[in-house]
Amino acid sequence: MKIDNYIALDSLNSVPKIIKNDNDTKLKEQTDKFEAFFIKKVLDVSIKSDHLLFPKGAGDDIYRSMYNDALSNKLSGRFGFSELLFKFLKNRG
């Protein structure tokens, strides 16, 4: 059985543009940062210290934290939390 990820990847690339001005841009940046923070917390819990990617040694906590930071920043804005929060805050303000 072959699984086609084209539709899922295409929908990720075609996120509707909801940013209209500079204030919206700043708000979107902040909601993306919040989503990155949330994702990092999930990664911190899910990637345990006995993971093969980060063997025990000097500085392993630092490398794990740097990896989780980079991964969470890359993934932010793609889970929908950021867009949901952006729309909520935009409608309230």
C-alpha beads as a LAMMPS data file, in Angstrom:
LAMMPS data file: protein, C-alpha beads

93 atoms
92 bonds

1 atom types
1 bond types

-500.0 500.0 xlo xhi
-500.0 500.0 ylo yhi
-500.0 500.0 zlo zhi

Masses

1 110.0

Atoms # bond

1 1 1 0.000 0.000 0.000
2 1 1 1.465 3.299 -1.072
3 1 1 0.691 6.434 0.935
4 1 1 0.585 9.740 -0.909
5 1 1 1.551 12.745 1.226
6 1 1 1.140 15.228 -1.607
7 1 1 -2.253 16.505 -0.420
8 1 1 -1.058 17.069 3.141
9 1 1 2.116 18.822 2.027
10 1 1 0.235 20.905 -0.527
11 1 1 -2.240 22.068 2.107
12 1 1 0.672 23.124 4.314
13 1 1 2.070 25.280 1.534
14 1 1 -1.269 26.883 0.728
15 1 1 -2.038 28.385 4.136
16 1 1 -4.410 31.306 3.598
17 1 1 -2.865 34.734 3.886
18 1 1 -4.540 36.464 6.828
19 1 1 -1.959 39.197 7.373
20 1 1 -3.056 42.611 6.131
21 1 1 -0.839 45.217 7.821
22 1 1 2.227 45.723 10.002
23 1 1 0.326 45.130 13.262
24 1 1 -0.925 41.826 11.876
25 1 1 2.653 40.884 10.987
26 1 1 3.829 41.588 14.528
27 1 1 0.910 39.677 16.032
28 1 1 1.572 36.701 13.732
29 1 1 5.244 36.675 14.757
30 1 1 4.241 36.554 18.420
31 1 1 1.690 33.797 17.920
32 1 1 4.297 31.799 15.978
33 1 1 6.710 32.260 18.890
34 1 1 4.051 31.029 21.312
35 1 1 3.460 27.969 19.148
36 1 1 7.231 27.345 19.042
37 1 1 7.323 27.552 22.857
38 1 1 4.468 25.058 23.090
39 1 1 6.120 22.664 20.631
40 1 1 9.432 22.912 22.524
41 1 1 7.716 21.919 25.771
42 1 1 6.209 18.898 24.038
43 1 1 9.597 17.959 22.556
44 1 1 11.313 18.344 25.938
45 1 1 8.936 15.779 27.385
46 1 1 8.876 13.427 24.415
47 1 1 12.618 13.205 23.719
48 1 1 13.938 11.491 26.805
49 1 1 17.512 11.663 28.057
50 1 1 18.213 8.075 26.966
51 1 1 17.708 8.955 23.297
52 1 1 20.473 7.695 20.979
53 1 1 20.750 11.063 19.257
54 1 1 22.080 12.608 22.457
55 1 1 24.395 10.163 24.244
56 1 1 25.293 10.833 27.860
57 1 1 28.243 13.135 28.126
58 1 1 29.359 16.627 28.898
59 1 1 26.898 19.140 27.536
60 1 1 24.217 16.683 26.445
61 1 1 21.497 18.828 28.039
62 1 1 22.725 21.841 26.086
63 1 1 22.726 19.976 22.768
64 1 1 19.272 18.533 23.439
65 1 1 17.923 21.989 24.262
66 1 1 19.501 23.509 21.144
67 1 1 18.060 20.740 18.994
68 1 1 14.582 21.176 20.479
69 1 1 14.799 24.960 20.012
70 1 1 15.759 24.639 16.352
71 1 1 13.116 22.008 15.658
72 1 1 10.337 23.908 17.427
73 1 1 11.175 27.134 15.593
74 1 1 11.130 25.310 12.266
75 1 1 7.777 23.657 13.018
76 1 1 6.026 26.722 14.425
77 1 1 3.189 28.087 12.327
78 1 1 2.358 24.687 10.861
79 1 1 0.249 23.053 13.568
80 1 1 -2.615 25.525 13.513
81 1 1 -2.264 26.812 17.076
82 1 1 -0.633 29.997 15.855
83 1 1 -3.323 30.696 13.270
84 1 1 -6.100 29.928 15.756
85 1 1 -4.584 32.254 18.363
86 1 1 -3.929 34.932 15.724
87 1 1 -7.561 34.939 14.580
88 1 1 -8.822 34.972 18.171
89 1 1 -6.619 37.902 19.203
90 1 1 -7.271 39.825 15.992
91 1 1 -11.046 39.596 16.469
92 1 1 -10.832 40.681 20.116
93 1 1 -8.655 43.718 19.435

Bonds

1 1 1 2
2 1 2 3
3 1 3 4
4 1 4 5
5 1 5 6
6 1 6 7
7 1 7 8
8 1 8 9
9 1 9 10
10 1 10 11
11 1 11 12
12 1 12 13
13 1 13 14
14 1 14 15
15 1 15 16
16 1 16 17
17 1 17 18
18 1 18 19
19 1 19 20
20 1 20 21
21 1 21 22
22 1 22 23
23 1 23 24
24 1 24 25
25 1 25 26
26 1 26 27
27 1 27 28
28 1 28 29
29 1 29 30
30 1 30 31
31 1 31 32
32 1 32 33
33 1 33 34
34 1 34 35
35 1 35 36
36 1 36 37
37 1 37 38
38 1 38 39
39 1 39 40
40 1 40 41
41 1 41 42
42 1 42 43
43 1 43 44
44 1 44 45
45 1 45 46
46 1 46 47
47 1 47 48
48 1 48 49
49 1 49 50
50 1 50 51
51 1 51 52
52 1 52 53
53 1 53 54
54 1 54 55
55 1 55 56
56 1 56 57
57 1 57 58
58 1 58 59
59 1 59 60
60 1 60 61
61 1 61 62
62 1 62 63
63 1 63 64
64 1 64 65
65 1 65 66
66 1 66 67
67 1 67 68
68 1 68 69
69 1 69 70
70 1 70 71
71 1 71 72
72 1 72 73
73 1 73 74
74 1 74 75
75 1 75 76
76 1 76 77
77 1 77 78
78 1 78 79
79 1 79 80
80 1 80 81
81 1 81 82
82 1 82 83
83 1 83 84
84 1 84 85
85 1 85 86
86 1 86 87
87 1 87 88
88 1 88 89
89 1 89 90
90 1 90 91
91 1 91 92
92 1 92 93
